[in-house]
Amino acid sequence: MSAYLISSYREITDEAKVAAYSKLARRALLDAGARFLAAGQPEQVFEAGEKTMVVLMEFDSVEAAVAAYEGEAYQAALEVLDGGAVRDMRVLPGL
C-alpha cells in the first residue's frame, strides 16, 4: 500500500538554508523512492488552513517513507537546513 510524506512549512526563517537543504533533500528522497506529487504555496485555503509551502511525496509504503526520512542522505540534508524552517512532517498510509 502506498504512503504519503507531507511536509508543511509553518515558518521559513532562512531562505538560503532552505534552498541548500532542498537541493540535497530532493536528491536523497528521489534516491529513496519518493515520487514528488505537489510542492509550493496553496492556491486556496479553507477553514483553519494556512497559506504556507507544502510538499507532497508518495512512497511504496509507510516503511519506505520512514526509511527515507531516517536515511543517511536525508539526515545530512536536515543538518544543512539547521533551523532554517519550522515544519510539520507526517507520513500517512494510502487508502
C-alpha positions in Angstrom: 0.0 0.0 0.0 1.4 3.4 -0.9 2.1 6.1 1.7 2.5 9.9 1.6 5.1 12.0 3.2 3.7 15.5 3.7 5.9 18.5 4.7 4.2 21.7 5.7 6.4 24.7 6.3 4.9 26.7 9.1 7.7 29.3 9.0 10.8 29.9 6.9 13.5 31.7 8.9 16.4 31.4 6.5 15.7 31.2 2.8 19.3 30.3 1.9 19.3 27.3 4.3 16.0 26.1 2.8 17.4 26.4 -0.7 20.6 24.5 0.2 18.5 21.9 2.0 16.1 21.5 -0.8 18.7 20.5 -3.3 20.1 17.8 -1.1 16.8 16.6 0.2 15.2 16.2 -3.2 18.0 14.0 -4.4 18.1 12.0 -1.2 14.3 11.4 -1.3 14.2 10.6 -5.0 17.0 8.1 -4.5 15.0 6.6 -1.6 12.0 6.0 -3.9 9.9 9.3 -3.5 7.6 10.4 -6.2 7.0 14.2 -5.8 3.4 14.9 -6.4 3.0 18.5 -5.4 5.0 21.3 -4.0 4.5 25.0 -3.4 2.1 27.5 -1.9 -1.6 26.5 -1.9 -3.8 28.2 -4.4 -6.7 28.3 -1.9 -7.0 27.5 1.8 -10.2 26.8 3.7 -11.3 26.7 7.4 -8.2 26.8 9.6 -5.8 26.3 6.6 -2.6 28.2 6.4 -1.1 29.6 3.2 2.3 28.0 3.7 4.5 25.9 1.5 3.6 22.2 1.3 5.5 19.3 -0.3 3.6 16.0 -1.0 5.6 12.9 -1.8 4.4 9.3 -2.5 6.3 6.2 -1.4 5.6 2.5 -1.9 4.8 2.0 1.8 4.9 3.6 5.2 8.1 1.8 5.9 9.7 3.2 2.8 8.7 6.7 3.7 10.1 6.4 7.2 13.3 4.8 6.0 13.8 7.7 3.5 13.4 10.2 6.3 15.7 8.3 8.6 18.3 7.6 5.9 21.8 8.9 6.0 21.4 11.1 2.9 18.3 12.8 4.1 19.6 13.3 7.6 22.6 15.1 6.0 20.2 17.4 4.2 18.5 18.1 7.6 21.8 19.2 9.0 22.1 21.8 6.2 18.6 23.0 7.0 19.8 23.7 10.5 16.8 25.6 11.9 16.1 27.4 8.6 12.4 26.4 8.8 9.7 25.3 11.2 7.9 22.4 9.7 5.2 19.7 10.3 6.2 16.4 8.6 4.0 13.4 8.7 3.5 10.0 7.0 0.1 8.9 6.0 -0.8 5.5 4.7 -2.7 5.4 1.4 -6.3 4.1 1.3 
